Amino acid sequence: MSRNRRLIMSPPPEVWSLLSDGHRYGEWVTGTQRVLDTDPHWPRAGARLRVRVGLGALTLDDTCVVRICEPERRLELEARAEPFGAARIAIELIPWGEHTLVVLEWHPLRGPGTRMHGLPVDYVVAVRNGMMLTKLARIAAREHSRGSGRTPPEGPEPQARPSSAPS
């Protein structure tokens, strides 16, 4: 399993608005070339999102199915990319003052990913998921600053630290 955390400088309702718009996944989900189809009921449980993922000419179509949806708190997806199998993607939004701590977990469910599970694969997935959360944070901060009339801070957003980190 891979777990990433990111402090996003926007409140949970604003971060949720990005997660609940299936048409925008291509903006922040690393590797997505385009959104092919979005269920009109996205992100209710059972809704589907079809995307084309890949790098260059190597592409495949992926389907994400919502398994759990708790608006402004939690979204759990099952991503299926045949022939590679399926993975569980859980996104939790935790209010952190005026901001949102986002916890993203990825775990293979079926297919070759379950056999390749371990340090090398988890490391690559953690890097990819870190990139996704960075993109999500930038979009949320930009949109938050537009709504509040503030200018977004320059440079990268602060990272969430483990509780054992020195202050």
Biotite code that builds the C-alpha atoms (Angstrom):
import biotite.structure as struc

atoms = struc.array([
    struc.Atom([0.000, 0.000, 0.000], chain_id="A", res_id=1, res_name="MET", atom_name="CA", element="C"),
    struc.Atom([1.121, 3.533, -0.695], chain_id="A", res_id=2, res_name="SER", atom_name="CA", element="C"),
    struc.Atom([0.008, 6.471, 1.468], chain_id="A", res_id=3, res_name="ARG", atom_name="CA", element="C"),
    struc.Atom([0.538, 10.160, 0.704], chain_id="A", res_id=4, res_name="ASN", atom_name="CA", element="C"),
    struc.Atom([-0.485, 13.245, 2.682], chain_id="A", res_id=5, res_name="ARG", atom_name="CA", element="C"),
    struc.Atom([-0.719, 16.854, 1.580], chain_id="A", res_id=6, res_name="ARG", atom_name="CA", element="C"),
    struc.Atom([-1.847, 20.021, 3.315], chain_id="A", res_id=7, res_name="LEU", atom_name="CA", element="C"),
    struc.Atom([-3.957, 21.980, 0.840], chain_id="A", res_id=8, res_name="ILE", atom_name="CA", element="C"),
    struc.Atom([-4.465, 25.662, 1.533], chain_id="A", res_id=9, res_name="MET", atom_name="CA", element="C"),
    struc.Atom([-8.209, 25.549, 0.848], chain_id="A", res_id=10, res_name="SER", atom_name="CA", element="C"),
    struc.Atom([-11.127, 24.430, 3.032], chain_id="A", res_id=11, res_name="PRO", atom_name="CA", element="C"),
    struc.Atom([-12.606, 20.921, 2.532], chain_id="A", res_id=12, res_name="PRO", atom_name="CA", element="C"),
    struc.Atom([-15.684, 22.113, 0.550], chain_id="A", res_id=13, res_name="PRO", atom_name="CA", element="C"),
    struc.Atom([-13.395, 23.678, -2.082], chain_id="A", res_id=14, res_name="GLU", atom_name="CA", element="C"),
    struc.Atom([-11.187, 20.585, -2.334], chain_id="A", res_id=15, res_name="VAL", atom_name="CA", element="C"),
    struc.Atom([-14.309, 18.426, -2.520], chain_id="A", res_id=16, res_name="TRP", atom_name="CA", element="C"),
    struc.Atom([-15.634, 20.510, -5.419], chain_id="A", res_id=17, res_name="SER", atom_name="CA", element="C"),
    struc.Atom([-12.596, 19.382, -7.452], chain_id="A", res_id=18, res_name="LEU", atom_name="CA", element="C"),
    struc.Atom([-12.991, 15.731, -6.453], chain_id="A", res_id=19, res_name="LEU", atom_name="CA", element="C"),
    struc.Atom([-16.706, 15.773, -7.200], chain_id="A", res_id=20, res_name="SER", atom_name="CA", element="C"),
    struc.Atom([-16.231, 17.070, -10.761], chain_id="A", res_id=21, res_name="ASP", atom_name="CA", element="C"),
    struc.Atom([-15.326, 14.027, -12.826], chain_id="A", res_id=22, res_name="GLY", atom_name="CA", element="C"),
    struc.Atom([-14.657, 16.167, -15.889], chain_id="A", res_id=23, res_name="HIS", atom_name="CA", element="C"),
    struc.Atom([-11.690, 17.780, -14.094], chain_id="A", res_id=24, res_name="ARG", atom_name="CA", element="C"),
    struc.Atom([-9.781, 14.600, -13.205], chain_id="A", res_id=25, res_name="TYR", atom_name="CA", element="C"),
    struc.Atom([-7.514, 15.070, -16.208], chain_id="A", res_id=26, res_name="GLY", atom_name="CA", element="C"),
    struc.Atom([-6.266, 18.326, -14.670], chain_id="A", res_id=27, res_name="GLU", atom_name="CA", element="C"),
    struc.Atom([-4.797, 16.733, -11.560], chain_id="A", res_id=28, res_name="TRP", atom_name="CA", element="C"),
    struc.Atom([-4.622, 12.923, -11.939], chain_id="A", res_id=29, res_name="VAL", atom_name="CA", element="C"),
    struc.Atom([-1.089, 12.219, -13.144], chain_id="A", res_id=30, res_name="THR", atom_name="CA", element="C"),
    struc.Atom([-0.982, 10.069, -16.271], chain_id="A", res_id=31, res_name="GLY", atom_name="CA", element="C"),
    struc.Atom([-4.508, 10.931, -17.420], chain_id="A", res_id=32, res_name="THR", atom_name="CA", element="C"),
    struc.Atom([-4.505, 11.974, -21.058], chain_id="A", res_id=33, res_name="GLN", atom_name="CA", element="C"),
    struc.Atom([-8.213, 12.750, -21.125], chain_id="A", res_id=34, res_name="ARG", atom_name="CA", element="C"),
    struc.Atom([-11.567, 12.006, -19.537], chain_id="A", res_id=35, res_name="VAL", atom_name="CA", element="C"),
    struc.Atom([-13.626, 9.840, -21.905], chain_id="A", res_id=36, res_name="LEU", atom_name="CA", element="C"),
    struc.Atom([-16.928, 9.674, -20.050], chain_id="A", res_id=37, res_name="ASP", atom_name="CA", element="C"),
    struc.Atom([-18.322, 10.776, -16.700], chain_id="A", res_id=38, res_name="THR", atom_name="CA", element="C"),
    struc.Atom([-21.432, 9.308, -15.135], chain_id="A", res_id=39, res_name="ASP", atom_name="CA", element="C"),
    struc.Atom([-23.907, 12.161, -14.536], chain_id="A", res_id=40, res_name="PRO", atom_name="CA", element="C"),
    struc.Atom([-24.281, 10.954, -10.922], chain_id="A", res_id=41, res_name="HIS", atom_name="CA", element="C"),
    struc.Atom([-20.529, 11.276, -10.166], chain_id="A", res_id=42, res_name="TRP", atom_name="CA", element="C"),
    struc.Atom([-19.380, 10.921, -7.352], chain_id="A", res_id=43, res_name="PRO", atom_name="CA", element="C"),
    struc.Atom([-22.278, 8.908, -5.887], chain_id="A", res_id=44, res_name="ARG", atom_name="CA", element="C"),
    struc.Atom([-21.538, 5.266, -5.026], chain_id="A", res_id=45, res_name="ALA", atom_name="CA", element="C"),
    struc.Atom([-21.659, 3.143, -8.181], chain_id="A", res_id=46, res_name="GLY", atom_name="CA", element="C"),
    struc.Atom([-20.937, 6.049, -10.543], chain_id="A", res_id=47, res_name="ALA", atom_name="CA", element="C"),
    struc.Atom([-18.240, 5.521, -13.183], chain_id="A", res_id=48, res_name="ARG", atom_name="CA", element="C"),
    struc.Atom([-15.553, 7.641, -14.744], chain_id="A", res_id=49, res_name="LEU", atom_name="CA", element="C"),
    struc.Atom([-13.708, 6.463, -17.859], chain_id="A", res_id=50, res_name="ARG", atom_name="CA", element="C"),
    struc.Atom([-10.308, 7.948, -18.645], chain_id="A", res_id=51, res_name="VAL", atom_name="CA", element="C"),
    struc.Atom([-7.483, 7.345, -21.090], chain_id="A", res_id=52, res_name="ARG", atom_name="CA", element="C"),
    struc.Atom([-4.188, 6.981, -19.256], chain_id="A", res_id=53, res_name="VAL", atom_name="CA", element="C"),
    struc.Atom([-0.684, 6.508, -20.498], chain_id="A", res_id=54, res_name="GLY", atom_name="CA", element="C"),
    struc.Atom([2.558, 8.003, -21.612], chain_id="A", res_id=55, res_name="LEU", atom_name="CA", element="C"),
    struc.Atom([3.000, 9.011, -25.239], chain_id="A", res_id=56, res_name="GLY", atom_name="CA", element="C"),
    struc.Atom([1.650, 6.343, -27.591], chain_id="A", res_id=57, res_name="ALA", atom_name="CA", element="C"),
    struc.Atom([1.328, 3.769, -24.782], chain_id="A", res_id=58, res_name="LEU", atom_name="CA", element="C"),
    struc.Atom([-2.251, 4.225, -23.611], chain_id="A", res_id=59, res_name="THR", atom_name="CA", element="C"),
    struc.Atom([-5.091, 2.245, -22.123], chain_id="A", res_id=60, res_name="LEU", atom_name="CA", element="C"),
    struc.Atom([-8.592, 3.019, -20.975], chain_id="A", res_id=61, res_name="ASP", atom_name="CA", element="C"),
    struc.Atom([-9.225, 2.967, -17.243], chain_id="A", res_id=62, res_name="ASP", atom_name="CA", element="C"),
    struc.Atom([-12.537, 2.866, -15.421], chain_id="A", res_id=63, res_name="THR", atom_name="CA", element="C"),
    struc.Atom([-12.980, 4.239, -11.899], chain_id="A", res_id=64, res_name="CYS", atom_name="CA", element="C"),
    struc.Atom([-16.024, 3.163, -9.934], chain_id="A", res_id=65, res_name="VAL", atom_name="CA", element="C"),
    struc.Atom([-17.049, 5.012, -6.773], chain_id="A", res_id=66, res_name="VAL", atom_name="CA", element="C"),
    struc.Atom([-17.287, 2.524, -3.908], chain_id="A", res_id=67, res_name="ARG", atom_name="CA", element="C"),
    struc.Atom([-17.760, 4.982, -0.997], chain_id="A", res_id=68, res_name="ILE", atom_name="CA", element="C"),
    struc.Atom([-18.768, 8.631, -1.110], chain_id="A", res_id=69, res_name="CYS", atom_name="CA", element="C"),
    struc.Atom([-19.064, 10.778, 2.006], chain_id="A", res_id=70, res_name="GLU", atom_name="CA", element="C"),
    struc.Atom([-19.274, 14.355, 0.635], chain_id="A", res_id=71, res_name="PRO", atom_name="CA", element="C"),
    struc.Atom([-16.517, 16.678, 1.848], chain_id="A", res_id=72, res_name="GLU", atom_name="CA", element="C"),
    struc.Atom([-14.960, 13.816, 3.883], chain_id="A", res_id=73, res_name="ARG", atom_name="CA", element="C"),
    struc.Atom([-14.106, 10.669, 1.922], chain_id="A", res_id=74, res_name="ARG", atom_name="CA", element="C"),
    struc.Atom([-14.088, 9.252, -1.586], chain_id="A", res_id=75, res_name="LEU", atom_name="CA", element="C"),
    struc.Atom([-13.078, 5.662, -2.329], chain_id="A", res_id=76, res_name="GLU", atom_name="CA", element="C"),
    struc.Atom([-12.611, 4.473, -5.887], chain_id="A", res_id=77, res_name="LEU", atom_name="CA", element="C"),
    struc.Atom([-11.847, 1.191, -7.550], chain_id="A", res_id=78, res_name="GLU", atom_name="CA", element="C"),
    struc.Atom([-9.660, 1.882, -10.577], chain_id="A", res_id=79, res_name="ALA", atom_name="CA", element="C"),
    struc.Atom([-9.599, -0.854, -13.227], chain_id="A", res_id=80, res_name="ARG", atom_name="CA", element="C"),
    struc.Atom([-6.972, -0.820, -15.946], chain_id="A", res_id=81, res_name="ALA", atom_name="CA", element="C"),
    struc.Atom([-7.036, -4.120, -17.831], chain_id="A", res_id=82, res_name="GLU", atom_name="CA", element="C"),
    struc.Atom([-4.848, -6.155, -18.196], chain_id="A", res_id=83, res_name="PRO", atom_name="CA", element="C"),
    struc.Atom([-3.171, -4.726, -15.095], chain_id="A", res_id=84, res_name="PHE", atom_name="CA", element="C"),
    struc.Atom([-6.005, -5.397, -12.676], chain_id="A", res_id=85, res_name="GLY", atom_name="CA", element="C"),
    struc.Atom([-7.609, -3.071, -10.169], chain_id="A", res_id=86, res_name="ALA", atom_name="CA", element="C"),
    struc.Atom([-6.614, -0.870, -7.256], chain_id="A", res_id=87, res_name="ALA", atom_name="CA", element="C"),
    struc.Atom([-8.382, 0.800, -4.339], chain_id="A", res_id=88, res_name="ARG", atom_name="CA", element="C"),
    struc.Atom([-7.868, 4.549, -4.141], chain_id="A", res_id=89, res_name="ILE", atom_name="CA", element="C"),
    struc.Atom([-9.065, 6.175, -0.931], chain_id="A", res_id=90, res_name="ALA", atom_name="CA", element="C"),
    struc.Atom([-9.050, 9.951, -0.507], chain_id="A", res_id=91, res_name="ILE", atom_name="CA", element="C"),
    struc.Atom([-9.798, 11.412, 2.918], chain_id="A", res_id=92, res_name="GLU", atom_name="CA", element="C"),
    struc.Atom([-10.295, 15.130, 3.578], chain_id="A", res_id=93, res_name="LEU", atom_name="CA", element="C"),
    struc.Atom([-9.465, 16.233, 7.118], chain_id="A", res_id=94, res_name="ILE", atom_name="CA", element="C"),
    struc.Atom([-10.230, 19.817, 8.177], chain_id="A", res_id=95, res_name="PRO", atom_name="CA", element="C"),
    struc.Atom([-6.980, 21.445, 9.330], chain_id="A", res_id=96, res_name="TRP", atom_name="CA", element="C"),
    struc.Atom([-7.791, 24.915, 10.581], chain_id="A", res_id=97, res_name="GLY", atom_name="CA", element="C"),
    struc.Atom([-8.890, 26.827, 7.476], chain_id="A", res_id=98, res_name="GLU", atom_name="CA", element="C"),
    struc.Atom([-7.172, 24.247, 5.259], chain_id="A", res_id=99, res_name="HIS", atom_name="CA", element="C"),
    struc.Atom([-7.503, 20.574, 4.321], chain_id="A", res_id=100, res_name="THR", atom_name="CA", element="C"),
    struc.Atom([-5.185, 17.691, 5.057], chain_id="A", res_id=101, res_name="LEU", atom_name="CA", element="C"),
    struc.Atom([-5.657, 15.190, 2.221], chain_id="A", res_id=102, res_name="VAL", atom_name="CA", element="C"),
    struc.Atom([-4.677, 11.562, 2.809], chain_id="A", res_id=103, res_name="VAL", atom_name="CA", element="C"),
    struc.Atom([-4.501, 9.398, -0.314], chain_id="A", res_id=104, res_name="LEU", atom_name="CA", element="C"),
    struc.Atom([-4.081, 5.624, -0.074], chain_id="A", res_id=105, res_name="GLU", atom_name="CA", element="C"),
    struc.Atom([-3.511, 3.241, -2.995], chain_id="A", res_id=106, res_name="TRP", atom_name="CA", element="C"),
    struc.Atom([-3.707, -0.521, -2.677], chain_id="A", res_id=107, res_name="HIS", atom_name="CA", element="C"),
    struc.Atom([-3.768, -3.176, -5.441], chain_id="A", res_id=108, res_name="PRO", atom_name="CA", element="C"),
    struc.Atom([-6.871, -5.381, -5.368], chain_id="A", res_id=109, res_name="LEU", atom_name="CA", element="C"),
    struc.Atom([-6.544, -7.738, -8.340], chain_id="A", res_id=110, res_name="ARG", atom_name="CA", element="C"),
    struc.Atom([-4.142, -8.579, -11.144], chain_id="A", res_id=111, res_name="GLY", atom_name="CA", element="C"),
    struc.Atom([-0.350, -8.447, -11.512], chain_id="A", res_id=112, res_name="PRO", atom_name="CA", element="C"),
    struc.Atom([-0.105, -5.456, -9.179], chain_id="A", res_id=113, res_name="GLY", atom_name="CA", element="C"),
    struc.Atom([-0.899, -7.717, -6.223], chain_id="A", res_id=114, res_name="THR", atom_name="CA", element="C"),
    struc.Atom([2.130, -9.895, -7.017], chain_id="A", res_id=115, res_name="ARG", atom_name="CA", element="C"),
    struc.Atom([4.444, -6.941, -7.677], chain_id="A", res_id=116, res_name="MET", atom_name="CA", element="C"),
    struc.Atom([3.278, -5.224, -4.507], chain_id="A", res_id=117, res_name="HIS", atom_name="CA", element="C"),
    struc.Atom([6.165, -4.072, -2.352], chain_id="A", res_id=118, res_name="GLY", atom_name="CA", element="C"),
    struc.Atom([8.870, -1.475, -2.051], chain_id="A", res_id=119, res_name="LEU", atom_name="CA", element="C"),
    struc.Atom([9.685, -0.756, -5.745], chain_id="A", res_id=120, res_name="PRO", atom_name="CA", element="C"),
    struc.Atom([6.054, -0.575, -6.893], chain_id="A", res_id=121, res_name="VAL", atom_name="CA", element="C"),
    struc.Atom([4.893, 1.291, -3.784], chain_id="A", res_id=122, res_name="ASP", atom_name="CA", element="C"),
    struc.Atom([7.709, 3.819, -4.265], chain_id="A", res_id=123, res_name="TYR", atom_name="CA", element="C"),
    struc.Atom([6.712, 4.534, -7.887], chain_id="A", res_id=124, res_name="VAL", atom_name="CA", element="C"),
    struc.Atom([3.043, 4.810, -6.896], chain_id="A", res_id=125, res_name="VAL", atom_name="CA", element="C"),
    struc.Atom([3.932, 7.120, -3.975], chain_id="A", res_id=126, res_name="ALA", atom_name="CA", element="C"),
    struc.Atom([5.855, 9.425, -6.328], chain_id="A", res_id=127, res_name="VAL", atom_name="CA", element="C"),
    struc.Atom([2.948, 9.478, -8.801], chain_id="A", res_id=128, res_name="ARG", atom_name="CA", element="C"),
    struc.Atom([0.391, 10.097, -6.049], chain_id="A", res_id=129, res_name="ASN", atom_name="CA", element="C"),
    struc.Atom([2.564, 12.852, -4.585], chain_id="A", res_id=130, res_name="GLY", atom_name="CA", element="C"),
    struc.Atom([2.561, 14.540, -7.996], chain_id="A", res_id=131, res_name="MET", atom_name="CA", element="C"),
    struc.Atom([-1.235, 14.223, -8.130], chain_id="A", res_id=132, res_name="MET", atom_name="CA", element="C"),
    struc.Atom([-1.683, 15.833, -4.731], chain_id="A", res_id=133, res_name="LEU", atom_name="CA", element="C"),
    struc.Atom([0.692, 18.650, -5.695], chain_id="A", res_id=134, res_name="THR", atom_name="CA", element="C"),
    struc.Atom([-1.414, 19.367, -8.793], chain_id="A", res_id=135, res_name="LYS", atom_name="CA", element="C"),
    struc.Atom([-4.635, 19.169, -6.780], chain_id="A", res_id=136, res_name="LEU", atom_name="CA", element="C"),
    struc.Atom([-3.174, 21.573, -4.192], chain_id="A", res_id=137, res_name="ALA", atom_name="CA", element="C"),
    struc.Atom([-2.124, 24.094, -6.847], chain_id="A", res_id=138, res_name="ARG", atom_name="CA", element="C"),
    struc.Atom([-5.529, 24.056, -8.543], chain_id="A", res_id=139, res_name="ILE", atom_name="CA", element="C"),
    struc.Atom([-7.368, 24.351, -5.216], chain_id="A", res_id=140, res_name="ALA", atom_name="CA", element="C"),
    struc.Atom([-5.121, 27.209, -4.020], chain_id="A", res_id=141, res_name="ALA", atom_name="CA", element="C"),
    struc.Atom([-5.511, 29.063, -7.318], chain_id="A", res_id=142, res_name="ARG", atom_name="CA", element="C"),
    struc.Atom([-9.295, 28.730, -7.247], chain_id="A", res_id=143, res_name="GLU", atom_name="CA", element="C"),
    struc.Atom([-9.449, 29.583, -3.538], chain_id="A", res_id=144, res_name="HIS", atom_name="CA", element="C"),
    struc.Atom([-7.444, 32.754, -4.117], chain_id="A", res_id=145, res_name="SER", atom_name="CA", element="C"),
    struc.Atom([-9.761, 33.753, -6.997], chain_id="A", res_id=146, res_name="ARG", atom_name="CA", element="C"),
    struc.Atom([-12.807, 33.326, -4.785], chain_id="A", res_id=147, res_name="GLY", atom_name="CA", element="C"),
    struc.Atom([-11.280, 35.257, -1.895], chain_id="A", res_id=148, res_name="SER", atom_name="CA", element="C"),
    struc.Atom([-9.611, 37.948, -3.993], chain_id="A", res_id=149, res_name="GLY", atom_name="CA", element="C"),
    struc.Atom([-6.180, 36.990, -2.616], chain_id="A", res_id=150, res_name="ARG", atom_name="CA", element="C"),
    struc.Atom([-3.065, 36.250, -4.635], chain_id="A", res_id=151, res_name="THR", atom_name="CA", element="C"),
    struc.Atom([-1.871, 32.634, -4.198], chain_id="A", res_id=152, res_name="PRO", atom_name="CA", element="C"),
    struc.Atom([1.541, 32.259, -2.530], chain_id="A", res_id=153, res_name="PRO", atom_name="CA", element="C"),
    struc.Atom([4.489, 31.710, -4.851], chain_id="A", res_id=154, res_name="GLU", atom_name="CA", element="C"),
    struc.Atom([6.382, 28.435, -4.754], chain_id="A", res_id=155, res_name="GLY", atom_name="CA", element="C"),
    struc.Atom([5.281, 25.037, -3.484], chain_id="A", res_id=156, res_name="PRO", atom_name="CA", element="C"),
    struc.Atom([2.617, 24.693, -0.842], chain_id="A", res_id=157, res_name="GLU", atom_name="CA", element="C"),
    struc.Atom([3.732, 23.486, 2.593], chain_id="A", res_id=158, res_name="PRO", atom_name="CA", element="C"),
    struc.Atom([3.834, 19.729, 3.020], chain_id="A", res_id=159, res_name="GLN", atom_name="CA", element="C"),
    struc.Atom([2.083, 17.966, 5.854], chain_id="A", res_id=160, res_name="ALA", atom_name="CA", element="C"),
    struc.Atom([4.633, 16.643, 8.338], chain_id="A", res_id=161, res_name="ARG", atom_name="CA", element="C"),
    struc.Atom([4.456, 13.444, 10.305], chain_id="A", res_id=162, res_name="PRO", atom_name="CA", element="C"),
    struc.Atom([3.581, 14.053, 13.941], chain_id="A", res_id=163, res_name="SER", atom_name="CA", element="C"),
    struc.Atom([7.062, 12.896, 14.989], chain_id="A", res_id=164, res_name="SER", atom_name="CA", element="C"),
    struc.Atom([8.797, 15.613, 12.935], chain_id="A", res_id=165, res_name="ALA", atom_name="CA", element="C"),
    struc.Atom([10.535, 18.338, 14.946], chain_id="A", res_id=166, res_name="PRO", atom_name="CA", element="C"),
    struc.Atom([8.840, 21.738, 14.881], chain_id="A", res_id=167, res_name="SER", atom_name="CA", element="C"),
])
